[in-house]
Structure formats: structure tokens, C-alpha cells
Amino acid sequence: MEMQILQFFESIRCSFLTVVFSAFSLLGETVPLIVVICLLYWIFDKKLAERLMLTSFTSLTLNSYLKVLVSRPRPYTVEGGVSRVELDNPLISTMELNPTESFPSGHSQLSAGLFFTSAFHFKKKWAWILFPLLTLGVMLSRMYLGVHFPTDVLVGAALGIAFAWIWEIIYTKFDKQKFLIAGVFALVFLVLCFITPSKSLAKNVACLLGLVIAIPLENKYINFENQKDAKKNWARAGMGLLCVVGEYLLFSAILPSGILSSFIKYFLLVMVAALLVPYLFKKLKI
């Protein structure tokens, strides 16, 4: 049944639909969404960005662990399966995917968590129409591209929605304990990372631990505020992205490839984005 669904998507492939579904798939790509969340944090809505980051990285941490634990082959690697749409550009790629990390879909889980968290935040009718439709678009795109089975995207989306709902409860009833909860979650998966080593798991645990440390420190000692000055916001965006990209390129160059190096690089990346950059905003009065 699952393969028949994928074969249907394979049968309707054309240049136009490939562009459309690639655009939807981009909504589940980690790097572009992290850039968007950083800009949201620095410029537009600090509290919403904080919540989106906590939801995203708790969700992605579990996703990374499940991928290694289940080790399901992707559809294009299975005998008699479908082909994949070959994309390889700076924004989206289907060529460097781990062939045994199909379940659950990280794109579906990440997008569902982000979009449903946004729907809970805005509490508007339009949000509860738009954001589920965008999530569905991401789910369909991963099947169209031939990189996930239907159950991969269904379970991924369900987990993303579950994390959005759980964080809605935490922010509503246990707001003062939210960083403690996220910290315990991160430490549990840090231990699991030693038991089941994975570069992807190490990266997401590092980001989550960085958030748990950096955001409370920023709130207590820096406490920058969003503002409406367009010129200063452009300066914030430029400086922030320069610092983040600079850190990433520097540590990618000096650290050897490996799980520990990945952990260090992404932990420091979050510390730069959530702590150092706001400190520079305050110091430079922008």
C-alpha cells in the first residue's frame, strides 16, 4: 500500500510540481528555519522565537534518536522501490541523506512542531487553517521526492504536533519550570548519545543544551528587547548572521569531523546566537 502511494507520486512528477514540492520541502529544512528563527528572536518576537526553538530542538532530538534506533531504509534504496528526485543545492538536497534514516520524517516533524506552535501562539482562525496546510504540504513533498514512506511522514507530523501541544501545556501551566524540563530532556538524550552514537543526535542535543543555558542567562543578565527601528534592525540582522556564520565556518575549519566536534560546534553556535549576539546589541546600542 505504501509503495503504491509513492508510485503514484512518482507517476505525476514534472518540472512544475518538482519546484512546488521542493519549496514545501524547504519549509522543513533545518538551516533555513534556524536562520528565520534567529531573525525572529533578534528583531521581531523574542518570546515566540524562544518557544519555537525549545519545541524544535526537543522534537528534533527525539527524531534523531528514533532514526538511529529504527534504521528504516529509504524508499529509493529498497528493491522494487521508487526513484528519488535528485536535488543538490545550498538550500535543499536529497543526495546526502542517510539511506537508513527514513523513520520518522524529520522535515514533517520539524515543520509540524513549528507551525502548530505558531498556531497555538496566534490563536486565530487563519492560523489554524494556514499552518496545518503548510505542514501537509511538507509531508506530501517528502513522498513526492521519494525520500520517505507515508508512515514516516505521518508519524513525524504526529510527533511534531505532540511536541507543540506539550510545550503549549508547559508554557501555560509550568512556565517557571520550562528550562528545567528541557534540561532534563537534553541530559537524558545526552546519555543515550553515548549509548547510541550519532552525529545528528549530538548536534540536536548540543543545540538544546545551549538553549537551556544561554536563554536564562540572557534573560537575567542582558535582557535585550525587540524594537521597531528599521535601521537598527538591519544592523542586528547583519551582525547576528555574521557572528553565527563566522562561528560555524571557523569551527568547521579547525575541528576534525566527528560526533564530539559536532557537539562542540553546535553548542557554541547556539551560545553565540542566543547570548553573544544579544550582548553585542546591548553594548553597541542597536
BADOGU-250157 format. One record per residue: residue number from 1; x, y, z of N, C-alpha, C in turn. Coordinates in steps of 0.05 Angstrom, whole numbers, plus 5000, padded with zeros to 4 digits. Last residue first. Layout:
BEGIN
  num   n.X   n.Y   n.Z  ca.X  ca.Y  ca.Z   c.X   c.Y   c.Z
  NUM     X     Y     Z     X     Y     Z     X     Y     Z
...
This chain:
BEGIN
  num   n.X   n.Y   n.Z  ca.X  ca.Y  ca.Z   c.X   c.Y   c.Z
  286  5445  5978  5392  5429  5975  5368  5405  5956  5372
  285  5488  5987  5428  5463  6002  5429  5448  6002  5402
  284  5531  5956  5435  5532  5975  5413  5507  5992  5410
  283  5514  5926  5479  5539  5942  5481  5540  5963  5459
  282  5467  5902  5460  5466  5920  5483  5491  5938  5484
  281  5487  5871  5418  5465  5891  5413  5465  5912  5436
  280  5522  5838  5445  5533  5858  5426  5512  5880  5420
  279  5485  5806  5471  5504  5822  5487  5516  5845  5470
  278  5460  5780  5428  5445  5800  5444  5463  5818  5461
  277  5508  5749  5413  5496  5769  5395  5479  5789  5410
  276  5516  5715  5458  5536  5735  5450  5524  5757  5432
  275  5465  5687  5462  5478  5701  5484  5497  5722  5475
  274  5445  5662  5417  5426  5669  5438  5438  5685  5460
  273  5489  5654  5382  5464  5666  5372  5447  5676  5394
  272  5530  5632  5415  5535  5656  5400  5508  5670  5393
  271  5503  5586  5434  5513  5606  5453  5519  5633  5440
  270  5496  5560  5385  5473  5569  5400  5481  5590  5420
  269  5550  5548  5373  5533  5563  5354  5509  5575  5368
  268  5566  5516  5415  5577  5543  5414  5561  5560  5394
  267  5537  5470  5400  5533  5482  5426  5543  5511  5426
  266  5559  5460  5350  5532  5469  5351  5524  5480  5379
  265  5613  5446  5363  5607  5467  5344  5579  5478  5347
  264  5608  5403  5400  5621  5429  5408  5612  5451  5389
  263  5583  5364  5367  5571  5373  5392  5582  5401  5400
  262  5621  5357  5327  5595  5367  5320  5580  5378  5345
  261  5662  5335  5358  5666  5361  5344  5640  5374  5337
  260  5639  5287  5372  5646  5306  5393  5650  5334  5381
  259  5633  5263  5321  5610  5268  5338  5616  5289  5359
  258  5671  5293  5267  5665  5273  5287  5642  5281  5304
  257  5726  5325  5236  5699  5315  5233  5694  5292  5253
  256  5763  5373  5276  5761  5349  5259  5732  5340  5257
  255  5759  5444  5273  5753  5420  5287  5752  5396  5268
  254  5770  5486  5239  5790  5479  5258  5785  5453  5273
  253  5725  5492  5204  5752  5491  5193  5773  5480  5213
  252  5682  5495  5236  5682  5474  5216  5710  5470  5205
  251  5695  5540  5265  5697  5514  5279  5695  5491  5259
  250  5687  5579  5223  5712  5577  5238  5715  5549  5251
  249  5634  5572  5206  5656  5567  5188  5683  5563  5202
  248  5606  5585  5254  5603  5559  5241  5626  5552  5222
  247  5623  5637  5265  5628  5616  5284  5627  5588  5271
  246  5603  5663  5219  5631  5663  5225  5639  5641  5244
  245  5548  5656  5225  5561  5643  5202  5591  5642  5207
  244  5542  5687  5272  5534  5659  5271  5548  5644  5249
  243  5561  5738  5257  5572  5723  5280  5567  5694  5279
  242  5528  5750  5213  5557  5750  5210  5570  5734  5233
  241  5478  5750  5237  5484  5729  5217  5514  5727  5213
  240  5484  5796  5271  5478  5769  5281  5485  5747  5262
  239  5495  5837  5235  5515  5830  5255  5510  5802  5266
  238  5447  5837  5204  5473  5834  5192  5494  5825  5212
  237  5407  5845  5244  5407  5821  5226  5434  5816  5214
  236  5423  5894  5266  5421  5870  5282  5422  5845  5265
  235  5417  5928  5222  5444  5924  5235  5444  5899  5252
  234  5363  5924  5215  5380  5915  5194  5408  5910  5204
  233  5348  5948  5264  5342  5920  5259  5358  5908  5236
  232  5365  6000  5257  5378  5984  5277  5372  5954  5273
  231  5330  6015  5216  5359  6015  5211  5374  5998  5232
  230  5279  6009  5240  5286  5993  5217  5317  5992  5213
  229  5258  6003  5304  5276  6020  5288  5287  6003  5265
  228  5229  5973  5340  5217  5979  5314  5234  5997  5296
  227  5255  5917  5378  5249  5945  5374  5238  5949  5345
  226  5263  5871  5433  5257  5876  5405  5249  5906  5402
  225  5314  5876  5483  5286  5878  5475  5284  5881  5445
  224  5357  5837  5526  5352  5856  5504  5323  5855  5496
  223  5380  5814  5574  5352  5821  5572  5347  5843  5550
  222  5426  5803  5607  5427  5821  5584  5399  5832  5579
  221  5417  5771  5652  5439  5790  5653  5440  5809  5629
  220  5369  5741  5645  5376  5752  5672  5397  5774  5670
  219  5365  5726  5592  5341  5738  5605  5350  5752  5631
  218  5414  5701  5585  5408  5725  5570  5385  5740  5584
  217  5408  5657  5618  5430  5676  5624  5424  5703  5610
  216  5365  5630  5593  5362  5641  5621  5383  5662  5627
  215  5392  5620  5542  5368  5638  5544  5363  5647  5572
  214  5437  5586  5552  5440  5613  5541  5416  5631  5546
  213  5420  5535  5572  5439  5552  5587  5438  5581  5578
  212  5383  5517  5536  5376  5515  5564  5395  5533  5581
  211  5412  5523  5487  5388  5539  5493  5382  5540  5522
  210  5451  5483  5494  5458  5511  5491  5436  5530  5497
  209  5418  5438  5495  5433  5445  5519  5442  5474  5518
  208  5401  5440  5441  5382  5441  5463  5395  5450  5489
  207  5449  5434  5413  5432  5458  5409  5413  5462  5432
  206  5464  5383  5431  5481  5406  5436  5466  5432  5433
  205  5424  5352  5411  5427  5353  5440  5444  5378  5447
  204  5435  5359  5356  5410  5369  5367  5410  5371  5397
  203  5487  5335  5351  5481  5363  5342  5457  5374  5356
  202  5478  5283  5369  5496  5300  5384  5491  5329  5377
  201  5444  5265  5328  5434  5267  5355  5451  5285  5372
  200  5480  5267  5285  5455  5283  5284  5444  5287  5312
  199  5519  5231  5300  5526  5259  5296  5501  5277  5297
  198  5512  5182  5349  5500  5193  5325  5508  5222  5323
  197  5516  5125  5391  5529  5149  5380  5517  5157  5353
  196  5483  5103  5440  5479  5100  5411  5490  5125  5397
  195  5507  5119  5488  5500  5091  5484  5496  5085  5454
  194  5514  5173  5482  5538  5157  5488  5532  5127  5483
  193  5461  5187  5474  5481  5192  5452  5506  5177  5457
  192  5438  5178  5523  5432  5160  5501  5451  5163  5477
  191  5459  5223  5549  5467  5196  5558  5462  5176  5536
  190  5430  5261  5521  5460  5262  5520  5471  5235  5529
  189  5379  5249  5534  5387  5242  5507  5417  5245  5504
  188  5380  5268  5587  5372  5241  5582  5382  5232  5554
  187  5392  5322  5579  5411  5305  5593  5405  5275  5588
  186  5345  5341  5554  5371  5342  5540  5391  5323  5552
  185  5308  5335  5595  5304  5321  5569  5330  5319  5554
  184  5329  5371  5632  5328  5342  5639  5325  5325  5613
  183  5322  5418  5602  5348  5410  5610  5349  5380  5617
  182  5267  5423  5598  5283  5420  5573  5310  5410  5580
  181  5255  5429  5653  5243  5407  5637  5260  5402  5612
  180  5282  5477  5663  5289  5453  5678  5279  5428  5663
  179  5254  5511  5630  5282  5506  5624  5292  5482  5639
  178  5202  5511  5654  5206  5503  5626  5235  5496  5619
  177  5184  5527  5703  5200  5502  5702  5208  5494  5674
  176  5152  5570  5695  5176  5574  5710  5195  5550  5709
  175  5108  5547  5667  5126  5566  5653  5152  5569  5669
  174  5068  5508  5669  5094  5503  5682  5115  5522  5671
  173  5022  5523  5641  5019  5514  5669  5046  5511  5683
  172  5037  5543  5590  5012  5552  5603  5012  5546  5633
  171  5083  5519  5575  5083  5548  5576  5058  5559  5590
  170  5065  5465  5577  5087  5474  5594  5087  5504  5597
  169  5024  5465  5538  5018  5459  5566  5039  5470  5584
  168  5056  5476  5493  5034  5493  5499  5025  5490  5529
  167  5089  5432  5493  5100  5457  5501  5079  5479  5506
  166  5051  5393  5477  5064  5390  5503  5076  5417  5512
  165  5038  5412  5426  5018  5411  5446  5030  5410  5474
  164  5087  5405  5400  5075  5432  5401  5054  5433  5423
  163  5093  5350  5406  5112  5368  5419  5101  5396  5421
  162  5050  5333  5373  5050  5326  5401  5069  5344  5417
  161  5066  5352  5323  5042  5363  5335  5041  5358  5365
  160  5111  5318  5317  5114  5347  5317  5090  5361  5330
  159  5086  5268  5316  5104  5274  5338  5109  5304  5340
  158  5056  5273  5269  5042  5268  5295  5060  5275  5318
  157  5097  5278  5231  5078  5300  5236  5064  5297  5263
  156  5121  5227  5236  5136  5251  5241  5118  5275  5247
  155  5078  5193  5222  5089  5192  5249  5105  5217  5256
  154  5073  5211  5168  5050  5211  5187  5060  5211  5215
  153  5123  5201  5145  5113  5229  5147  5090  5231  5167
  152  5127  5145  5150  5148  5163  5160  5137  5191  5165
  151  5083  5126  5123  5083  5124  5152  5105  5141  5165
  150  5098  5137  5069  5076  5151  5082  5076  5149  5112
  149  5171  5143  5065  5146  5128  5063  5123  5144  5076
  148  5215  5189  5032  5202  5179  5056  5177  5163  5049
  147  5235  5205  4984  5255  5201  5006  5242  5191  5032
  146  5208  5223  4939  5216  5195  4941  5235  5189  4963
  145  5184  5271  4931  5213  5270  4926  5224  5241  4928
  144  5133  5258  4950  5137  5264  4922  5167  5262  4914
  143  5144  5253  5005  5136  5229  4989  5140  5234  4959
  142  5156  5305  5017  5176  5285  5022  5170  5258  5008
  141  5109  5333  5003  5134  5338  4988  5155  5316  4992
  140  5072  5318  5041  5069  5308  5013  5095  5311  4997
  139  5094  5347  5085  5091  5317  5086  5089  5306  5057
  138  5089  5400  5067  5116  5388  5073  5114  5358  5073
  137  5033  5404  5064  5050  5408  5040  5077  5396  5044
  136  5019  5398  5118  5011  5377  5098  5028  5379  5073
  135  5039  5446  5137  5050  5421  5147  5044  5398  5127
  134  5005  5481  5110  5034  5482  5105  5048  5456  5114
  133  4957  5467  5135  4960  5463  5106  4990  5464  5098
  132  4967  5483  5189  4963  5454  5182  4966  5449  5152
  131  4971  5540  5178  4994  5525  5187  4990  5494  5184
  130  4919  5559  5158  4944  5561  5143  4965  5541  5152
  129  4882  5547  5199  4877  5538  5171  4904  5537  5156
  128  4899  5569  5245  4892  5540  5246  4884  5529  5219
  127  4906  5621  5228  4929  5606  5235  4923  5576  5235
  126  4854  5639  5221  4871  5637  5198  4895  5620  5203
  125  4836  5640  5275  4825  5621  5256  4842  5617  5232
  124  4888  5645  5325  4870  5657  5305  4860  5636  5286
  123  4931  5638  5360  4904  5632  5369  4883  5646  5350
  122  4986  5645  5361  4969  5666  5349  4940  5663  5356
  121  5005  5598  5388  5013  5625  5396  4993  5646  5386
  120  4984  5555  5361  4977  5558  5389  4983  5587  5398
  119  5010  5565  5312  4981  5566  5313  4971  5569  5342
  118  5063  5557  5327  5055  5583  5317  5025  5586  5319
  117  5060  5502  5337  5067  5520  5359  5059  5549  5352
  116  5049  5485  5285  5028  5483  5306  5034  5499  5331
  115  5098  5498  5260  5073  5510  5251  5051  5508  5272
  114  5137  5468  5289  5139  5498  5286  5112  5510  5279
  113  5118  5415  5285  5123  5428  5311  5123  5458  5310
  112  5116  5409  5229  5091  5407  5245  5095  5420  5273
  111  5170  5415  5216  5151  5434  5206  5125  5433  5222
  110  5193  5370  5243  5202  5397  5249  5181  5417  5240
  109  5165  5327  5220  5164  5331  5249  5172  5360  5256
  108  5177  5331  5166  5149  5331  5175  5147  5338  5204
  107  5234  5326  5168  5221  5350  5157  5192  5353  5166
  106  5241  5275  5190  5249  5299  5206  5237  5325  5195
  105  5201  5220  5192  5209  5242  5175  5216  5267  5192
  104  5228  5169  5237  5206  5184  5224  5217  5207  5208
  103  5255  5135  5181  5233  5137  5200  5243  5149  5226
  102  5302  5135  5150  5277  5143  5137  5255  5150  5158
  101  5358  5124  5150  5345  5141  5170  5319  5153  5159
  100  5391  5099  5114  5377  5082  5133  5364  5099  5155
   99  5417  5136  5081  5398  5117  5069  5383  5100  5088
   98  5421  5203  5096  5429  5176  5106  5409  5156  5096
   97  5428  5247  5040  5412  5236  5061  5423  5209  5070
   96  5449  5274  4998  5467  5269  5021  5452  5257  5045
   95  5412  5285  4960  5434  5268  4952  5452  5260  4976
   94  5374  5322  4965  5365  5294  4970  5388  5275  4965
   93  5376  5388  4991  5389  5366  4978  5377  5339  4985
   92  5369  5458  4991  5357  5432  4995  5372  5411  4979
   91  5405  5502  4987  5381  5504  5003  5369  5477  5010
   90  5449  5491  4953  5454  5501  4981  5429  5501  4999
   89  5429  5429  4921  5436  5457  4921  5439  5467  4949
   88  5406  5378  4892  5431  5382  4907  5439  5412  4903
   87  5360  5326  4879  5365  5355  4884  5391  5358  4899
   86  5328  5279  4846  5355  5286  4853  5358  5317  4854
   85  5276  5243  4871  5282  5267  4855  5309  5277  4864
   84  5285  5172  4871  5283  5198  4885  5287  5220  4865
   83  5244  5116  4852  5268  5133  4849  5264  5158  4866
   82  5215  5064  4892  5213  5086  4873  5240  5100  4872
   81  5231  4993  4896  5220  5018  4906  5220  5040  4884
   80  5254  4946  4884  5227  4950  4874  5214  4976  4883
   79  5291  4948  4943  5287  4934  4917  5258  4937  4908
   78  5304  5012  4971  5290  4986  4973  5286  4974  4945
   77  5322  5062  4965  5342  5041  4969  5330  5013  4970
   76  5279  5096  4961  5295  5093  4937  5318  5072  4940
   75  5257  5096  5014  5244  5083  4992  5261  5077  4967
   74  5308  5081  5064  5291  5100  5049  5280  5086  5025
   73  5305  5035  5120  5316  5043  5094  5296  5062  5080
   72  5306  5051  5188  5290  5042  5165  5302  5052  5139
   71  5326  5053  5243  5343  5048  5219  5327  5037  5195
   70  5310  5058  5296  5294  5043  5278  5310  5035  5253
   69  5353  5088  5320  5341  5064  5334  5327  5046  5314
   68  5361  5131  5287  5383  5112  5291  5372  5086  5302
   67  5310  5155  5290  5322  5148  5264  5343  5127  5267
   66  5306  5166  5345  5288  5146  5332  5299  5137  5305
   65  5343  5207  5350  5347  5182  5364  5330  5160  5352
   64  5321  5248  5319  5348  5237  5313  5352  5210  5326
   63  5273  5257  5347  5273  5248  5319  5299  5235  5311
   62  5290  5278  5395  5277  5252  5395  5277  5240  5367
   61  5312  5325  5374  5328  5307  5389  5316  5279  5390
   60  5268  5351  5351  5289  5340  5333  5307  5321  5348
   59  5239  5365  5398  5227  5348  5378  5249  5335  5360
   58  5275  5400  5422  5266  5376  5437  5255  5355  5417
   57  5279  5437  5381  5302  5420  5387  5296  5397  5406
   56  5227  5459  5375  5241  5448  5352  5263  5428  5362
   55  5214  5480  5426  5197  5459  5413  5213  5445  5392
   54  5255  5518  5432  5252  5496  5451  5235  5473  5439
   53  5244  5551  5387  5269  5537  5390  5268  5514  5409
   52  5193  5571  5398  5197  5555  5374  5223  5539  5376
   51  5204  5600  5445  5186  5577  5446  5190  5559  5422
   50  5237  5640  5424  5247  5623  5446  5230  5597  5447
   49  5202  5664  5388  5225  5651  5378  5237  5631  5399
   48  5166  5687  5424  5156  5667  5406  5180  5651  5395
   47  5201  5724  5450  5188  5703  5465  5177  5680  5447
   46  5217  5760  5408  5237  5744  5424  5224  5720  5437
   45  5201  5780  5350  5186  5769  5373  5203  5749  5389
   44  5240  5810  5316  5211  5813  5316  5197  5804  5341
   43  5298  5806  5324  5285  5830  5313  5255  5832  5319
   42  5320  5760  5345  5335  5785  5347  5318  5809  5341
   41  5280  5721  5333  5290  5725  5361  5303  5752  5364
   40  5276  5723  5278  5252  5728  5295  5260  5735  5323
   39  5327  5708  5265  5318  5735  5258  5293  5743  5274
   38  5325  5655  5284  5344  5674  5295  5336  5703  5290
   37  5286  5634  5251  5280  5636  5280  5300  5656  5293
   36  5312  5636  5201  5287  5651  5205  5282  5655  5235
   35  5355  5601  5212  5360  5629  5205  5336  5646  5210
   34  5326  5555  5220  5341  5566  5243  5348  5595  5237
   33  5306  5547  5169  5287  5553  5190  5302  5564  5215
   32  5353  5535  5139  5337  5560  5133  5318  5567  5156
   31  5369  5486  5169  5385  5511  5168  5369  5536  5161
   30  5327  5446  5163  5335  5457  5189  5349  5484  5187
   29  5270  5445  5123  5299  5444  5124  5308  5458  5149
   28  5216  5450  5116  5225  5431  5136  5255  5429  5138
   27  5210  5484  5074  5199  5493  5099  5206  5474  5122
   26  5229  5455  5031  5247  5475  5043  5237  5485  5070
   25  5184  5428  5015  5205  5414  5030  5224  5432  5044
   24  5159  5469  4986  5147  5459  5011  5168  5445  5028
   23  5196  5472  4944  5191  5496  4960  5179  5488  4987
   22  5191  5422  4922  5217  5429  4933  5214  5453  4952
   21  5139  5425  4903  5144  5408  4926  5172  5413  4938
   20  5147  5463  4860  5127  5468  4882  5134  5451  4907
   19  5186  5438  4828  5191  5464  4840  5173  5469  4864
   18  5157  5392  4815  5183  5389  4829  5190  5416  4842
   17  5115  5412  4786  5109  5401  4812  5135  5397  4828
   16  5144  5429  4740  5129  5448  4756  5124  5437  4784
   15  5167  5381  4719  5184  5404  4728  5170  5423  4746
   14  5135  5324  4749  5141  5341  4726  5156  5365  4737
   13  5105  5264  4771  5128  5282  4772  5130  5298  4746
   12  5067  5226  4775  5058  5253  4768  5081  5273  4768
   11  5091  5178  4790  5079  5180  4763  5070  5208  4755
   10  5108  5186  4842  5128  5184  4821  5116  5188  4793
    9  5058  5184  4867  5073  5209  4867  5095  5209  4845
    8  5048  5129  4857  5030  5150  4847  5044  5176  4845
    7  5089  5106  4886  5089  5103  4857  5070  5123  4844
    6  5072  5118  4938  5096  5130  4928  5098  5128  4897
    5  5027  5085  4939  5024  5114  4943  5048  5129  4932
    4  5051  5035  4934  5032  5044  4914  5028  5074  4915
    3  5080  5032  4981  5095  5034  4956  5077  5044  4934
    2  5038  5026  5017  5055  5049  5019  5070  5054  4993
    1  5017  4976  5000  5000  5000  5000  5017  5025  5000
